[in-house]
Amino acid sequence: MNGHIYISRTGDREIIENYIEYFRKMEDAQLLEESVNKKKLGIVGVHQQALNLIAFNIVMKERFNDSPVTIEDNCLIQFKRETEK
């Protein structure tokens, strides 16, 4: 699957906040390794994965000013193509 259409559900905000807290505790090297692992897995279309990727995107942008994840119009979640870096 190339992307995931995210549709907000009740309770998502709290789950995303928990994931953000989890990712913020990681060292830079751990976050970069997580990035590699997420790209290898790809997007499987599960709602929980979308929440995880939203949080990961936020923390990557905070930490590195960039993220391998793109979120368009607050709903289409994808990984950047290698040429988009």
Contacts in CASP RR format, 6 or more apart in sequence:
PFRMAT RR
TARGET T0000
AUTHOR 0000-0000-0000
METHOD contacts of the structure
MODEL  1
MNGHIYISRTGDREIIENYIEYFRKMEDAQLLEESVNKKKLGIVGVHQQA
LNLIAFNIVMKERFNDSPVTIEDNCLIQFKRETEK
1 42 0 8 1.000
1 43 0 8 1.000
1 44 0 8 1.000
1 45 0 8 1.000
2 43 0 8 1.000
2 78 0 8 1.000
3 43 0 8 1.000
3 45 0 8 1.000
3 76 0 8 1.000
3 77 0 8 1.000
3 78 0 8 1.000
3 79 0 8 1.000
4 43 0 8 1.000
4 45 0 8 1.000
4 49 0 8 1.000
4 50 0 8 1.000
4 53 0 8 1.000
4 76 0 8 1.000
4 77 0 8 1.000
4 78 0 8 1.000
5 75 0 8 1.000
5 76 0 8 1.000
5 77 0 8 1.000
6 47 0 8 1.000
6 50 0 8 1.000
6 54 0 8 1.000
6 71 0 8 1.000
6 74 0 8 1.000
6 75 0 8 1.000
6 76 0 8 1.000
6 77 0 8 1.000
7 75 0 8 1.000
9 47 0 8 1.000
12 51 0 8 1.000
15 48 0 8 1.000
15 51 0 8 1.000
16 51 0 8 1.000
16 54 0 8 1.000
16 55 0 8 1.000
16 58 0 8 1.000
17 55 0 8 1.000
18 55 0 8 1.000
19 51 0 8 1.000
19 52 0 8 1.000
19 54 0 8 1.000
19 55 0 8 1.000
19 56 0 8 1.000
20 55 0 8 1.000
20 58 0 8 1.000
20 59 0 8 1.000
22 55 0 8 1.000
23 31 0 8 1.000
23 34 0 8 1.000
23 55 0 8 1.000
23 56 0 8 1.000
23 59 0 8 1.000
24 59 0 8 1.000
24 62 0 8 1.000
26 34 0 8 1.000
26 59 0 8 1.000
28 63 0 8 1.000
28 64 0 8 1.000
31 59 0 8 1.000
31 60 0 8 1.000
31 63 0 8 1.000
31 64 0 8 1.000
34 56 0 8 1.000
35 56 0 8 1.000
35 60 0 8 1.000
35 68 0 8 1.000
38 53 0 8 1.000
38 56 0 8 1.000
38 68 0 8 1.000
38 69 0 8 1.000
38 79 0 8 1.000
39 68 0 8 1.000
39 79 0 8 1.000
42 79 0 8 1.000
43 49 0 8 1.000
43 53 0 8 1.000
43 77 0 8 1.000
43 78 0 8 1.000
43 79 0 8 1.000
50 77 0 8 1.000
53 69 0 8 1.000
53 77 0 8 1.000
54 71 0 8 1.000
54 77 0 8 1.000
56 67 0 8 1.000
56 69 0 8 1.000
57 67 0 8 1.000
57 69 0 8 1.000
57 70 0 8 1.000
57 71 0 8 1.000
57 77 0 8 1.000
60 66 0 8 1.000
60 67 0 8 1.000
60 68 0 8 1.000
60 69 0 8 1.000
61 67 0 8 1.000
66 85 0 8 1.000
67 80 0 8 1.000
68 79 0 8 1.000
68 80 0 8 1.000
69 77 0 8 1.000
69 78 0 8 1.000
69 79 0 8 1.000
69 80 0 8 1.000
70 76 0 8 1.000
70 77 0 8 1.000
70 78 0 8 1.000
70 79 0 8 1.000
70 80 0 8 1.000
70 84 0 8 1.000
71 77 0 8 1.000
72 78 0 8 1.000
END
